[in-house]
């Protein structure tokens, strides 16, 4: 198992390096840092723009291969991912925003997964009954609600609740309050900020897992090994819990593992609505500001999250499927 994981990790590290370097060249094809200085008053000359961009390794007056080597060697020897067109250090931006997004994404992913799997198991074991039909109808509705609509509706409900109780229970913007100190005050403050965007992500994301889990479990309930277990005296719920559920969880855990990078870098709308300065919002700002180094760093982070998701999926399959452990 350890040798297998080491081989997988080595392969993913090579993939991340190759994908990141390809992204660097593609970014130079589509992004132009000089556009950040166009239209300024007073206007800057080409020489002044080059004097600002050259120290940041963003001037097209330097050959592309030389720019690439300066960038790549800085990462290789100093772990320095460069600077943006306005002088911001990419390392500092990414390091801060990763933890901001992690507060939101990890909790939302766990809740979405648990809720989706639980509903899938519950409705599959009650196929075509009232609970199943209500669960499916609810999931269809929530699946088709745009995250913008869900986010704004949650904000309005939270504001109404705060006004009703006369106390600010939920914060509708930002990821933290300034000047809060102490473990429990910080914990309460984080919960007040993270609750609403987490609800928005869970509300619009659990339905896909629910339907996948329900469909897979219904297929496995009809399998021969489950029928054999029922014939030996197990009840339907026992057969589902001890036999069918484990097999049906394998594709679900794989899907969840591979959605982690998408949620980290793709929660642009949620972070914008709730004013969270996470990776999704940073990705949007990097593209708007022609920030080549920031864009490439985000692409590398996405590739890293994909690799982690793939490794977690492999581990989950090994745990859930005894046949894989034997092989």
MIVOLUM-331704 format. One record per residue (C-alpha): x, y, z; residue number from 0; residue in three letters. Coordinates in steps of 0.001 Angstrom, whole numbers, plus 500000, padded with zeros to 6 digits. Layout:
REM MIVOLUM-331704
      u      v      w seq type
      X      Y      Z NUM  ala
...
END
This chain:
REM MIVOLUM-331704
      u      v      w seq type
 500000 500000 500000   0  unk
 502781 502440 500949   1  unk
 504752 501693 497780   2  unk
 501614 502166 495706   3  unk
 500891 505539 497336   4  unk
 504498 506667 496851   5  unk
 504290 505829 493156   6  unk
 501017 507708 492877   7  unk
 502425 510722 494709   8  unk
 505503 510782 492454   9  unk
 503298 510646 489376  10  unk
 501083 513478 490618  11  unk
 504092 515635 491529  12  unk
 505361 515260 487953  13  unk
 501887 516117 486632  14  unk
 501694 519242 488808  15  unk
 505102 520463 487616  16  unk
 504261 519910 483945  17  unk
 500766 521415 484209  18  unk
 502030 524468 486103  19  unk
 504735 525211 483547  20  unk
 502292 524815 480661  21  unk
 499903 527184 482432  22  unk
 502707 529749 482741  23  unk
 503186 529886 478963  24  unk
 499447 529900 478308  25  unk
 498977 532767 480766  26  unk
 501463 534859 478806  27  unk
 499416 534234 475653  28  unk
 496183 535602 477123  29  unk
 497154 538020 479898  30  unk
 499016 541293 479486  31  unk
 500293 542982 482684  32  unk
 500906 546236 480764  33  unk
 497129 546703 480423  34  unk
 496996 547591 484119  35  unk
 498718 550880 483300  36  unk
 496727 551773 480175  37  unk
 494389 554743 480601  38  unk
 495999 556068 483772  39  unk
 496148 559790 484340  40  unk
 498755 561064 483972  41  unk
 499642 558434 481360  42  unk
 502843 556440 481777  43  unk
 505393 556013 479027  44  unk
 506489 552595 477791  45  unk
 509814 553087 479569  46  unk
 508098 553854 482880  47  unk
 505854 550804 482554  48  unk
 508847 548594 481741  49  unk
 510718 550012 484764  50  unk
 507805 548954 486982  51  unk
 507321 545496 485470  52  unk
 510920 544363 484916  53  unk
 511764 544005 488642  54  unk
 508613 541878 488967  55  unk
 509616 539666 485990  56  unk
 506535 540802 484060  57  unk
 507990 542886 481251  58  unk
 507679 541626 477690  59  unk
 510951 543389 476871  60  unk
 512626 540374 478498  61  unk
 512564 537173 476351  62  unk
 509875 534705 477384  63  unk
 512280 531856 478113  64  unk
 514345 534121 480345  65  unk
 511194 535212 482163  66  unk
 510177 531572 482589  67  unk
 513564 530552 483986  68  unk
 513605 533458 486429  69  unk
 510140 532467 487606  70  unk
 510787 528715 487735  71  unk
 514199 528987 489430  72  unk
 512739 531326 492065  73  unk
 510146 528673 492926  74  unk
 512661 525843 492759  75  unk
 515340 527407 494958  76  unk
 513450 529909 497131  77  unk
 509773 528866 496879  78  unk
 509030 532368 495616  79  unk
 506005 532435 493298  80  unk
 506674 536003 492190  81  unk
 504817 539271 492446  82  unk
 501697 540658 490853  83  unk
 501603 543688 488515  84  unk
 500867 545960 491463  85  unk
 503707 544556 493575  86  unk
 501765 542130 495793  87  unk
 503677 538993 496771  88  unk
 501839 535908 495500  89  unk
 503093 533777 498408  90  unk
 501478 536083 500958  91  unk
 498196 536316 499066  92  unk
 497838 532564 498556  93  unk
 498941 531673 502101  94  unk
 496297 533967 503579  95  unk
 493475 533050 501207  96  unk
 493983 529290 501483  97  unk
 493030 529366 505157  98  unk
 490114 531700 504508  99  unk
 488739 529297 501903 100  unk
 489540 526253 504048 101  unk
 487291 527540 506834 102  unk
 484426 527651 504360 103  unk
 485156 524740 502039 104  unk
 486067 521986 504494 105  unk
 482989 522449 506660 106  unk
 480692 522795 503652 107  unk
 482171 519695 501984 108  unk
 481752 517570 505107 109  unk
 478169 518703 505692 110  unk
 477251 518327 502010 111  unk
 478676 514810 501889 112  unk
 477074 513621 505125 113  unk
 473682 515115 504224 114  unk
 473751 513778 500662 115  unk
 474749 510249 501682 116  unk
 472259 510149 504562 117  unk
 469390 511269 502334 118  unk
 470470 508850 499615 119  unk
 470419 505913 502008 120  unk
 467162 507016 503624 121  unk
 465266 507494 500354 122  unk
 466684 504378 498671 123  unk
 465551 502193 501558 124  unk
 462051 503710 501162 125  unk
 461798 503670 497381 126  unk
 458622 505248 495976 127  unk
 457225 505901 499428 128  unk
 456182 509352 500605 129  unk
 459560 510092 502227 130  unk
 461343 509164 498992 131  unk
 459133 511369 496847 132  unk
 459444 514341 499215 133  unk
 463222 513899 499370 134  unk
 463555 513722 495585 135  unk
 461285 516730 495027 136  unk
 463226 518808 497563 137  unk
 466567 517875 496034 138  unk
 465369 518686 492518 139  unk
 464301 522134 493682 140  unk
 467518 522905 495558 141  unk
 469673 521537 492728 142  unk
 468150 524040 490322 143  unk
 468498 527073 492587 144  unk
 471421 529254 491402 145  unk
 473967 529868 494120 146  unk
 473434 533627 493701 147  unk
 469728 533283 494469 148  unk
 470386 530949 497389 149  unk
 473048 533254 498801 150  unk
 470928 536400 498561 151  unk
 467899 534625 500037 152  unk
 469970 533413 502986 153  unk
 471353 536938 503496 154  unk
 467836 538421 503585 155  unk
 466619 535749 505995 156  unk
 469628 536309 508265 157  unk
 469081 540071 508307 158  unk
 465419 539524 509154 159  unk
 466348 537090 511937 160  unk
 468910 539527 513377 161  unk
 466308 542285 513383 162  unk
 463730 539983 514955 163  unk
 465884 538977 517926 164  unk
 467515 542405 518225 165  unk
 471051 540934 518248 166  unk
 473512 540352 515419 167  unk
 473594 536567 515495 168  unk
 474840 536109 511916 169  unk
 477278 538258 509940 170  unk
 476377 538542 506270 171  unk
 479763 539788 505026 172  unk
 483387 539080 505790 173  unk
 485186 536069 507242 174  unk
 486185 537552 510625 175  unk
 485755 540622 512805 176  unk
 488613 542911 513728 177  unk
 489915 543040 517294 178  unk
 488445 539747 518535 179  unk
 490801 537910 520909 180  unk
 490621 534755 522979 181  unk
 489832 531190 521914 182  unk
 486087 531126 522570 183  unk
 485372 534683 521315 184  unk
 487280 533896 518094 185  unk
 485445 530575 517730 186  unk
 482042 532241 518141 187  unk
 483030 534996 515704 188  unk
 484134 532454 513085 189  unk
 480870 530537 513439 190  unk
 478859 533749 513070 191  unk
 480653 534519 509800 192  unk
 480938 531033 508302 193  unk
 477367 529818 508903 194  unk
 475622 531657 506064 195  unk
 478045 530910 503175 196  unk
 478263 527301 504377 197  unk
 474468 527024 504219 198  unk
 474529 528420 500675 199  unk
 477073 525840 499517 200  unk
 475341 522946 501280 201  unk
 471884 523928 500028 202  unk
 472996 523990 496392 203  unk
 475427 521062 496554 204  unk
 473967 518165 498508 205  unk
 471404 517090 495904 206  unk
 473967 515690 493470 207  unk
 475388 513382 496141 208  unk
 471867 512459 497260 209  unk
 470798 511299 493803 210  unk
 474090 509484 493114 211  unk
 473976 507641 496442 212  unk
 470311 506729 495988 213  unk
 470838 505395 492464 214  unk
 473920 503331 493377 215  unk
 472307 501917 496486 216  unk
 469168 500882 494608 217  unk
 471348 498987 492113 218  unk
 473244 497219 494891 219  unk
 470093 496325 496838 220  unk
 469056 494171 493874 221  unk
 472473 492483 493602 222  unk
 472826 488746 494243 223  unk
 475040 489099 497314 224  unk
 472439 491309 499011 225  unk
 469659 488873 498163 226  unk
 471786 486088 499635 227  unk
 472237 488084 502831 228  unk
 468468 488622 503014 229  unk
 467905 484890 502473 230  unk
 470192 484147 505437 231  unk
 467880 486074 507728 232  unk
 469072 489693 507620 233  unk
 466449 492405 507464 234  unk
 466445 494857 504586 235  unk
 468021 497596 506710 236  unk
 470713 495230 507995 237  unk
 471547 494036 504480 238  unk
 471813 497620 503272 239  unk
 473969 498708 506191 240  unk
 476346 495712 506206 241  unk
 476627 494902 502497 242  unk
 475061 497240 499928 243  unk
 476114 500546 501487 244  unk
 479858 499890 501478 245  unk
 479912 499038 497778 246  unk
 477753 502004 496801 247  unk
 479931 504421 498775 248  unk
 482979 503838 496554 249  unk
 481847 506004 493570 250  unk
 480410 508607 495947 251  unk
 483655 509058 497878 252  unk
 485568 509265 494606 253  unk
 483291 512019 493336 254  unk
 483515 513954 496608 255  unk
 487307 513708 496624 256  unk
 487553 515176 493138 257  unk
 485136 518031 493889 258  unk
 487450 519466 496579 259  unk
 489612 521472 494121 260  unk
 486511 522719 492300 261  unk
 484978 524000 495518 262  unk
 488245 525617 496654 263  unk
 488817 527624 493481 264  unk
 485264 527695 492123 265  unk
 483341 529292 494984 266  unk
 483671 532679 493285 267  unk
 480009 533660 493527 268  unk
 479643 532548 497137 269  unk
 482776 534417 498211 270  unk
 481664 537495 496294 271  unk
 478169 537537 497843 272  unk
 479500 537120 501382 273  unk
 482679 539160 500780 274  unk
 485091 536356 501604 275  unk
 488640 536994 500398 276  unk
 489329 533355 499580 277  unk
 490913 531518 496666 278  unk
 487864 531864 494436 279  unk
 487781 535630 494726 280  unk
 491566 535810 494339 281  unk
 491300 533798 491124 282  unk
 488789 536272 489714 283  unk
 490922 539251 490760 284  unk
 494056 537685 489259 285  unk
 492372 537330 485871 286  unk
 490910 540834 485969 287  unk
 494284 542339 486914 288  unk
 496312 540348 484367 289  unk
 498213 538811 487272 290  unk
 500184 536055 485549 291  unk
 502061 534842 488611 292  unk
 498892 534773 490709 293  unk
 496955 532907 488015 294  unk
 499674 530279 487668 295  unk
 499896 529865 491446 296  unk
 496138 529260 491604 297  unk
 496401 526716 488781 298  unk
 499189 524947 490672 299  unk
 497088 524953 493826 300  unk
 494158 523482 491891 301  unk
 496424 520746 490517 302  unk
 497671 520031 494049 303  unk
 494096 519751 495343 304  unk
 493267 517412 492456 305  unk
 496233 515223 493385 306  unk
 495187 515176 497031 307  unk
 491633 514303 495990 308  unk
 492868 511446 493817 309  unk
 495025 510042 496615 310  unk
 492163 510331 499110 311  unk
 489901 508549 496614 312  unk
 492435 505718 496312 313  unk
 492651 505388 500095 314  unk
 488851 505395 500395 315  unk
 488539 502648 497774 316  unk
 491123 500526 499599 317  unk
 489252 500949 502885 318  unk
 485807 500257 501426 319  unk
 486656 497437 498993 320  unk
 488432 494366 500454 321  unk
 489184 493092 496945 322  unk
 491486 496058 496320 323  unk
 493366 495417 499559 324  unk
 493939 491802 498551 325  unk
 495150 492748 495065 326  unk
END
